[in-house]
Amino acid sequence: SNPELRTSHILVEIKPGASKQQIAEAEKRAKEIYEEVRRSKRPFEELVKLYTDDTMSKTTGGDIGYQSRVTLVPTYYDTAKNMKVGEVRGIIRTIYGFHIIKLTGRRDYQQANKRQIRAAVFDEKRKILFDKYFEGLKRKYTIKKNAQAINKIK
């Protein structure tokens, strides 16, 4: 079964195109934060506000609500799925960066918000269609840089 999971997280972001050194620095920071989370008596939600790079969930104490296998990055979902409610785990690497995850809820698929799941599947299918469409356009039409026109804009 693939339950919906409610998690809170601290994200140490890795920007697209980050160098190996930047990634190593982000990982070091994530490890330091994780150690602080494990040692601290402060609530996880307070530590989120101090450390997370996720501006969307910073104000909610890292809470990203109930999410399904479809809406979460696989490594994040698989880690959270194997946790007990209340447990904190780190550090998990995804395309977004390094996460420290706290599982705060779990509900079976039967209880899941089916409309949210349908919307996520639709979004994914639409993304695939658009990607194919734009790849076709890129192959069909060549794009040439007009330096003169670009310089006029600057």
Backbone as a chain_set.jsonl record, in Angstrom:
{"seq": "SNPELRTSHILVEIKPGASKQQIAEAEKRAKEIYEEVRRSKRPFEELVKLYTDDTMSKTTGGDIGYQSRVTLVPTYYDTAKNMKVGEVRGIIRTIYGFHIIKLTGRRDYQQANKRQIRAAVFDEKRKILFDKYFEGLKRKYTIKKNAQAINKIK", "coords": {"N": [[0.835, -1.192, 0.0], [0.345, 2.296, -0.568], [0.47, 4.744, 1.38], [-0.776, 8.088, 2.144], [1.393, 10.576, 3.298], [2.166, 12.721, 5.983], [4.445, 15.186, 6.422], [7.046, 17.133, 7.963], [9.775, 19.26, 7.221], [13.283, 20.118, 7.153], [15.071, 21.877, 4.878], [18.134, 21.939, 3.234], [19.131, 23.687, 0.747], [20.168, 22.871, -2.607], [21.295, 24.613, -5.206], [20.339, 24.645, -8.689], [22.842, 23.514, -10.906], [24.917, 23.686, -9.104], [28.265, 23.628, -7.813], [30.636, 20.948, -7.104], [31.9, 21.55, -4.727], [30.1, 23.374, -3.545], [27.953, 21.66, -3.143], [29.101, 19.853, -1.346], [29.526, 21.597, 0.811], [26.875, 22.231, 1.429], [25.979, 19.709, 2.231], [27.565, 19.307, 4.501], [26.603, 21.371, 6.139], [23.959, 20.47, 6.401], [24.383, 18.094, 7.843], [25.388, 19.157, 10.229], [23.143, 20.602, 11.103], [21.345, 18.491, 11.414], [22.535, 17.111, 13.542], [22.196, 19.049, 15.53], [19.391, 19.051, 15.649], [18.968, 16.475, 16.662], [20.22, 16.643, 19.188], [19.029, 18.836, 20.434], [16.582, 20.213, 22.697], [14.614, 21.721, 21.825], [11.525, 22.28, 20.052], [10.946, 20.648, 16.89], [9.72, 22.251, 14.966], [10.497, 24.837, 15.652], [13.218, 24.74, 15.122], [13.134, 24.375, 12.403], [12.329, 26.906, 11.536], [14.628, 28.325, 12.1], [16.598, 27.157, 10.453], [15.793, 26.138, 7.843], [15.841, 26.218, 4.227], [13.63, 26.239, 2.733], [11.344, 28.317, 1.781], [8.606, 28.216, 1.434], [7.53, 26.39, 3.321], [8.528, 27.296, 5.679], [7.115, 29.055, 7.381], [5.181, 27.397, 8.373], [6.348, 25.709, 10.125], [7.77, 23.851, 8.751], [5.935, 22.052, 7.802], [4.534, 20.242, 5.19], [2.127, 19.22, 4.633], [-0.267, 16.558, 3.824], [0.982, 14.229, 1.555], [1.299, 12.286, -1.438], [2.687, 9.259, -2.938], [2.862, 10.021, -5.549], [3.178, 12.783, -5.503], [5.498, 13.385, -4.138], [9.113, 13.418, -4.145], [10.721, 10.382, -5.016], [12.845, 9.278, -3.239], [12.467, 10.751, -0.934], [9.79, 10.159, -0.263], [9.955, 7.334, 0.068], [11.709, 7.13, 2.238], [10.243, 8.471, 4.265], [7.987, 6.837, 4.357], [8.867, 4.569, 5.649], [9.133, 5.33, 8.244], [8.247, 5.955, 11.717], [5.396, 7.643, 13.081], [6.192, 10.794, 14.342], [8.882, 10.344, 14.376], [12.203, 11.446, 13.483], [14.317, 11.816, 10.714], [17.429, 11.959, 8.967], [20.264, 12.516, 6.837], [18.544, 13.218, 3.888], [19.041, 12.991, 0.493], [17.881, 14.791, -2.264], [16.777, 16.02, -5.497], [16.398, 18.624, -4.815], [17.97, 19.218, -2.653], [19.345, 18.666, 0.61], [17.513, 16.946, 3.031], [15.975, 16.983, 6.257], [13.779, 15.027, 7.807], [10.605, 14.908, 9.397], [8.155, 12.704, 10.318], [4.773, 13.279, 10.548], [2.225, 12.368, 10.221], [0.035, 9.81, 8.87], [-1.972, 8.312, 6.427], [-4.214, 5.94, 5.026], [-4.587, 4.947, 1.569], [-7.293, 4.853, 0.954], [-8.309, 6.891, 2.5], [-7.147, 9.024, 1.378], [-6.823, 12.142, -0.375], [-8.373, 12.008, -3.166], [-8.858, 13.713, -5.287], [-6.668, 15.425, -5.219], [-4.642, 13.633, -5.855], [-5.426, 12.831, -8.453], [-5.126, 15.316, -9.725], [-2.366, 15.685, -9.474], [-1.403, 13.569, -11.035], [-2.462, 14.317, -13.505], [-1.064, 16.761, -13.857], [1.549, 15.772, -14.096], [1.341, 14.207, -16.433], [0.659, 16.237, -18.233], [2.978, 17.786, -18.13], [4.815, 16.008, -19.283], [3.742, 15.849, -21.887], [4.003, 18.558, -22.736], [6.807, 18.807, -22.576], [7.598, 16.982, -24.582], [6.423, 18.231, -26.794], [7.789, 20.735, -26.874], [10.394, 19.823, -27.238], [10.151, 18.758, -29.78], [9.626, 21.125, -31.217], [12.087, 22.421, -30.826], [13.763, 20.762, -32.299], [12.697, 21.078, -34.835], [12.841, 23.82, -35.464], [15.521, 26.033, -35.773], [17.287, 27.97, -33.447], [18.635, 31.112, -33.547], [20.986, 33.312, -32.247], [20.67, 36.77, -32.12], [22.886, 38.999, -31.854], [23.061, 41.752, -32.224], [20.405, 42.671, -31.918], [19.968, 41.886, -29.282], [21.821, 43.474, -27.943], [20.691, 45.987, -28.364], [18.54, 45.906, -26.671], [19.686, 45.857, -24.154]], "CA": [[0.0, 0.0, 0.0], [1.065, 3.565, -0.649], [-0.299, 5.725, 2.147], [-0.399, 9.493, 2.101], [2.231, 10.864, 4.453], [2.297, 14.124, 6.356], [5.797, 15.406, 6.925], [7.663, 18.447, 8.079], [11.181, 19.05, 6.88], [14.268, 21.187, 7.044], [15.768, 21.716, 3.604], [19.353, 22.676, 2.906], [18.95, 23.703, -0.703], [21.254, 22.833, -3.583], [20.837, 25.352, -6.39], [20.67, 23.979, -9.949], [24.171, 23.846, -11.416], [25.862, 23.882, -7.997], [29.553, 22.94, -7.957], [30.862, 19.871, -6.128], [32.245, 22.189, -3.455], [28.858, 23.908, -2.973], [27.171, 20.502, -2.687], [29.778, 19.358, -0.135], [29.24, 22.565, 1.88], [25.464, 22.055, 1.797], [25.884, 18.45, 2.973], [28.182, 19.552, 5.814], [25.631, 22.181, 6.886], [22.823, 19.593, 6.714], [24.813, 17.188, 8.923], [25.458, 19.961, 11.458], [21.759, 20.889, 11.513], [20.764, 17.228, 11.887], [23.076, 16.878, 14.892], [21.506, 20.015, 16.394], [18.016, 18.548, 15.812], [19.028, 15.294, 17.535], [20.639, 17.039, 20.537], [18.24, 19.94, 20.984], [15.304, 19.977, 23.38], [13.652, 22.624, 21.196], [10.639, 21.609, 19.092], [11.406, 20.572, 15.502], [9.15, 23.382, 14.236], [11.339, 26.012, 15.941], [14.488, 24.555, 14.417], [12.83, 24.613, 10.986], [12.33, 28.359, 11.311], [16.018, 28.789, 12.168], [17.553, 26.569, 9.517], [15.372, 25.667, 6.525], [15.91, 27.072, 3.039], [12.328, 26.127, 2.067], [10.548, 29.48, 2.197], [7.176, 27.865, 1.409], [7.095, 25.694, 4.541], [9.196, 27.886, 6.852], [6.118, 29.654, 8.275], [4.332, 26.336, 8.931], [7.205, 24.807, 10.887], [8.254, 22.803, 7.854], [4.83, 21.158, 7.429], [4.132, 20.301, 3.782], [0.815, 18.588, 4.515], [-0.318, 15.171, 3.343], [1.457, 14.057, 0.187], [1.265, 10.888, -1.883], [3.852, 8.791, -3.698], [2.862, 10.754, -6.817], [3.53, 14.197, -5.337], [6.798, 13.534, -3.471], [10.3, 12.817, -4.757], [10.757, 8.993, -4.534], [13.702, 9.004, -2.075], [11.83, 11.407, 0.218], [8.609, 9.36, 0.083], [10.358, 6.006, 0.554], [12.258, 7.305, 3.59], [9.145, 8.812, 5.185], [7.072, 5.69, 4.448], [9.445, 3.594, 6.578], [9.315, 5.962, 9.554], [7.118, 5.966, 12.652], [4.912, 9.0, 13.322], [6.977, 11.458, 15.383], [10.31, 10.085, 14.158], [12.955, 12.383, 12.651], [15.443, 11.179, 10.017], [18.224, 12.802, 8.085], [19.901, 13.512, 5.852], [18.07, 12.565, 2.673], [19.409, 13.806, -0.672], [16.969, 14.81, -3.412], [17.182, 17.026, -6.484], [16.263, 19.953, -4.208], [19.008, 19.407, -1.653], [19.398, 17.706, 1.714], [16.343, 17.089, 3.896], [15.802, 16.336, 7.553], [12.336, 14.792, 7.73], [9.837, 14.444, 10.556], [6.851, 12.168, 9.921], [3.771, 13.766, 11.501], [0.94, 11.712, 10.012], [-0.052, 8.78, 7.83], [-3.337, 7.844, 6.193], [-4.306, 4.974, 3.94], [-5.024, 5.437, 0.268], [-8.747, 5.029, 0.98], [-8.576, 8.176, 3.139], [-6.391, 10.055, 0.667], [-7.559, 13.111, -1.168], [-8.276, 11.48, -4.531], [-8.808, 14.829, -6.226], [-5.275, 15.886, -5.228], [-3.859, 12.628, -6.581], [-5.769, 12.969, -9.875], [-4.515, 16.561, -10.205], [-0.92, 15.465, -9.581], [-1.193, 12.7, -12.201], [-2.74, 15.166, -14.659], [0.067, 17.686, -13.995], [2.707, 15.017, -14.576], [1.088, 13.868, -17.841], [0.72, 17.489, -18.992], [4.398, 18.151, -18.21], [5.43, 15.114, -20.273], [3.277, 16.283, -23.209], [4.652, 19.832, -23.063], [8.227, 18.548, -22.817], [7.713, 16.372, -25.912], [6.057, 19.261, -27.763], [8.876, 21.712, -26.989], [11.552, 19.143, -27.833], [9.855, 18.713, -31.213], [9.836, 22.476, -31.752], [13.53, 22.694, -30.836], [14.358, 20.016, -33.411], [12.145, 21.583, -36.095], [13.271, 25.195, -35.711], [16.793, 26.374, -35.148], [17.273, 29.277, -32.798], [19.899, 31.819, -33.76], [21.133, 34.505, -31.413], [20.92, 37.999, -32.845], [23.631, 39.807, -30.877], [22.733, 43.16, -32.441], [19.097, 42.918, -31.298], [20.134, 41.727, -27.829], [22.537, 44.661, -27.458], [19.751, 47.117, -28.374], [17.669, 45.752, -25.498], [20.484, 46.126, -22.943]], "C": [[0.875, 1.25, 0.0], [0.277, 4.64, 0.077], [0.121, 7.156, 1.819], [0.342, 9.78, 3.393], [2.25, 12.364, 4.708], [3.664, 14.297, 6.996], [6.074, 16.891, 7.113], [9.128, 18.226, 7.746], [11.99, 20.325, 7.021], [15.014, 20.89, 5.752], [17.025, 22.571, 3.592], [19.441, 22.581, 1.388], [20.264, 23.56, -1.46], [20.694, 23.51, -4.827], [21.186, 24.553, -7.648], [22.036, 24.45, -10.454], [25.212, 24.088, -10.339], [27.138, 23.077, -8.243], [29.654, 21.828, -6.91], [31.158, 20.449, -4.753], [30.985, 22.74, -2.772], [27.982, 22.781, -2.421], [27.772, 19.956, -1.391], [29.517, 20.285, 1.055], [27.8, 22.428, 2.371], [25.288, 20.782, 2.626], [26.456, 18.608, 4.387], [27.212, 20.341, 6.697], [24.439, 21.324, 7.313], [23.172, 18.646, 7.863], [24.877, 17.924, 10.255], [24.058, 20.26, 11.998], [21.111, 19.629, 12.08], [21.252, 16.9, 13.296], [22.404, 17.803, 15.904], [20.074, 19.543, 16.676], [18.008, 17.379, 16.792], [19.344, 15.66, 18.983], [19.655, 17.988, 21.217], [16.961, 19.476, 21.677], [14.214, 20.859, 22.761], [12.773, 21.856, 20.217], [11.2, 21.695, 17.665], [10.969, 21.819, 14.73], [9.961, 24.668, 14.459], [12.648, 25.936, 15.169], [14.307, 24.76, 12.914], [12.952, 26.104, 10.693], [13.741, 28.944, 11.342], [16.845, 28.37, 10.951], [17.079, 26.298, 8.09], [15.578, 26.707, 5.427], [14.583, 27.049, 2.281], [11.415, 27.252, 2.564], [9.056, 29.163, 2.256], [6.72, 27.25, 2.732], [7.708, 26.277, 5.817], [8.175, 28.402, 7.868], [5.213, 28.612, 8.923], [5.155, 25.329, 9.733], [7.695, 23.634, 10.065], [7.175, 21.876, 7.336], [4.48, 21.337, 5.955], [2.817, 19.562, 3.546], [0.905, 17.139, 4.078], [0.081, 15.137, 1.881], [1.437, 12.57, -0.152], [2.573, 10.531, -2.58], [3.993, 9.597, -4.988], [3.41, 12.175, -6.652], [4.874, 14.428, -4.649], [7.91, 12.893, -4.288], [10.451, 11.409, -4.172], [11.625, 8.743, -3.296], [13.11, 9.603, -0.803], [10.652, 10.552, 0.686], [9.014, 8.023, 0.704], [10.949, 6.077, 1.958], [11.13, 7.529, 4.585], [8.206, 7.627, 5.402], [7.556, 4.676, 5.489], [9.708, 4.168, 7.971], [8.069, 5.776, 10.416], [6.689, 7.419, 12.837], [5.67, 9.585, 14.513], [8.477, 11.301, 15.202], [10.921, 11.147, 13.246], [14.123, 11.626, 12.027], [16.161, 12.186, 9.139], [19.487, 12.06, 7.738], [19.569, 12.771, 4.563], [18.347, 13.503, 1.508], [18.341, 13.66, -1.736], [17.5, 15.835, -4.412], [17.141, 18.434, -5.899], [17.369, 20.255, -3.201], [18.984, 18.305, -0.618], [18.249, 17.994, 2.678], [16.555, 16.392, 5.228], [14.289, 16.251, 7.7], [11.773, 14.369, 9.081], [8.483, 13.968, 10.032], [5.825, 12.573, 10.975], [2.401, 13.132, 11.305], [0.993, 10.726, 8.866], [-1.527, 8.437, 7.655], [-3.359, 6.948, 4.961], [-4.832, 5.622, 2.673], [-6.528, 5.703, 0.261], [-9.131, 6.376, 1.589], [-7.962, 9.339, 2.356], [-7.312, 10.975, -0.123], [-7.395, 12.719, -2.639], [-8.201, 12.596, -5.571], [-7.371, 15.355, -6.346], [-4.402, 14.921, -6.039], [-4.135, 12.718, -8.079], [-5.105, 14.215, -10.468], [-3.014, 16.383, -10.401], [-0.595, 14.6, -10.797], [-1.402, 13.506, -13.48], [-1.568, 16.115, -14.919], [1.286, 16.984, -14.575], [2.541, 14.668, -16.057], [1.199, 15.112, -18.724], [2.176, 17.918, -19.178], [5.101, 17.307, -19.278], [5.037, 15.539, -21.688], [3.953, 17.586, -23.638], [6.129, 19.634, -23.367], [8.443, 17.964, -24.209], [7.451, 17.413, -27.002], [7.215, 20.242, -27.976], [10.149, 21.087, -27.552], [11.378, 19.06, -29.347], [10.078, 20.063, -31.873], [11.322, 22.805, -31.848], [14.215, 21.99, -32.007], [13.945, 20.621, -34.754], [12.695, 22.966, -36.457], [14.599, 25.46, -35.015], [16.702, 27.793, -34.593], [18.646, 29.899, -32.99], [19.887, 33.073, -32.909], [21.428, 35.703, -32.308], [21.554, 38.976, -31.858], [23.281, 41.283, -30.989], [21.407, 43.516, -31.749], [19.193, 42.834, -29.776], [20.813, 42.958, -27.243], [21.647, 45.895, -27.431], [18.859, 47.099, -27.138], [18.403, 46.172, -24.233], [20.607, 47.563, -22.648]], "O": [[1.997, 1.245, 0.506], [-0.499, 5.369, -0.542], [1.207, 7.405, 1.296], [-0.033, 9.288, 4.457], [2.336, 13.168, 3.781], [3.995, 13.64, 7.983], [5.437, 17.76, 6.517], [9.664, 17.139, 7.961], [11.463, 21.437, 7.011], [15.527, 19.788, 5.558], [16.99, 23.763, 3.897], [19.779, 21.538, 0.827], [21.313, 24.045, -1.035], [19.731, 23.031, -5.424], [22.205, 23.863, -7.681], [22.339, 25.643, -10.428], [26.278, 24.636, -10.621], [27.096, 21.986, -8.81], [28.87, 21.772, -5.963], [30.722, 19.908, -3.737], [30.82, 22.59, -1.561], [27.352, 22.924, -1.373], [27.044, 19.635, -0.451], [29.311, 19.817, 2.175], [27.533, 22.499, 3.57], [24.541, 20.773, 3.604], [25.886, 18.097, 5.351], [27.026, 20.012, 7.869], [23.963, 21.432, 8.443], [22.352, 18.422, 8.754], [24.473, 17.389, 11.288], [23.82, 20.181, 13.203], [20.416, 19.682, 13.094], [20.471, 16.463, 14.142], [22.082, 17.379, 17.014], [19.603, 19.626, 17.81], [17.137, 17.302, 17.658], [18.798, 15.057, 19.907], [19.475, 17.941, 22.434], [16.347, 18.482, 21.289], [13.042, 20.758, 23.124], [13.226, 20.884, 19.613], [11.838, 22.678, 17.289], [11.737, 22.374, 13.944], [10.092, 25.486, 13.549], [13.127, 26.935, 14.633], [15.206, 25.254, 12.234], [13.596, 26.51, 9.725], [14.014, 29.948, 10.683], [17.688, 29.13, 10.475], [17.915, 26.234, 7.19], [15.5, 27.912, 5.667], [14.426, 27.763, 1.291], [10.799, 27.149, 3.624], [8.322, 29.77, 3.037], [5.63, 27.563, 3.212], [7.429, 25.794, 6.915], [8.345, 28.211, 9.072], [4.548, 28.905, 9.917], [4.695, 24.216, 9.988], [7.997, 22.565, 10.597], [7.454, 21.001, 6.516], [4.166, 22.444, 5.517], [2.436, 19.308, 2.404], [1.99, 16.566, 3.973], [-0.418, 15.916, 1.069], [1.544, 11.713, 0.726], [3.443, 11.379, -2.783], [5.104, 9.829, -5.464], [4.037, 12.706, -7.568], [5.34, 15.565, -4.586], [7.677, 11.941, -5.033], [10.327, 11.24, -2.959], [11.179, 8.053, -2.379], [13.239, 9.028, 0.278], [10.524, 10.254, 1.874], [8.481, 7.627, 1.741], [10.718, 5.186, 2.776], [11.061, 6.864, 5.619], [7.69, 7.435, 6.503], [6.748, 4.006, 6.132], [10.418, 3.565, 8.776], [6.985, 5.481, 9.913], [7.517, 8.326, 12.759], [5.776, 8.951, 15.563], [9.258, 12.038, 15.803], [10.255, 11.679, 12.357], [14.833, 10.89, 12.711], [15.565, 13.139, 8.638], [19.746, 11.016, 8.338], [20.244, 11.808, 4.2], [17.942, 14.665, 1.526], [17.938, 12.547, -2.075], [18.549, 16.442, -4.192], [17.779, 19.343, -6.431], [17.667, 21.418, -2.93], [18.648, 17.159, -0.917], [18.038, 19.135, 3.088], [17.218, 15.359, 5.317], [13.6, 17.271, 7.716], [12.38, 13.583, 9.808], [7.755, 14.723, 9.387], [5.981, 12.254, 12.154], [1.505, 13.329, 12.126], [1.87, 10.79, 8.005], [-2.249, 8.287, 8.64], [-2.629, 7.165, 3.994], [-5.436, 6.695, 2.701], [-6.99, 6.661, -0.361], [-10.165, 6.943, 1.236], [-8.235, 10.503, 2.65], [-8.432, 10.61, -0.481], [-6.396, 13.061, -3.273], [-7.559, 12.442, -6.61], [-6.916, 15.688, -7.44], [-3.537, 15.343, -6.806], [-3.207, 12.687, -8.888], [-4.583, 14.173, -11.582], [-2.451, 16.872, -11.38], [0.374, 14.865, -11.508], [-0.619, 13.398, -14.424], [-1.126, 16.261, -16.059], [1.973, 17.529, -15.439], [3.478, 14.814, -16.842], [1.759, 15.058, -19.819], [2.562, 18.361, -20.26], [5.882, 17.825, -20.075], [5.881, 15.587, -22.583], [4.421, 17.702, -24.771], [6.651, 20.225, -24.312], [9.345, 18.384, -24.934], [8.164, 17.47, -28.003], [7.579, 20.544, -29.113], [10.901, 21.751, -28.266], [12.327, 19.265, -30.103], [10.65, 20.142, -32.96], [11.769, 23.396, -32.83], [15.125, 22.539, -32.628], [14.74, 20.67, -35.692], [12.979, 23.241, -37.623], [14.777, 25.154, -33.836], [16.113, 28.684, -35.204], [19.672, 29.31, -32.652], [18.895, 33.801, -32.863], [22.324, 35.656, -33.15], [20.86, 39.683, -31.128], [23.211, 41.989, -29.983], [21.309, 44.542, -31.076], [18.567, 43.621, -29.066], [20.43, 43.433, -26.173], [21.82, 46.762, -26.575], [18.471, 48.149, -26.625], [17.81, 46.777, -23.339], [21.246, 47.939, -21.665]]}, "num_chains": 1, "name": "protein.A"}
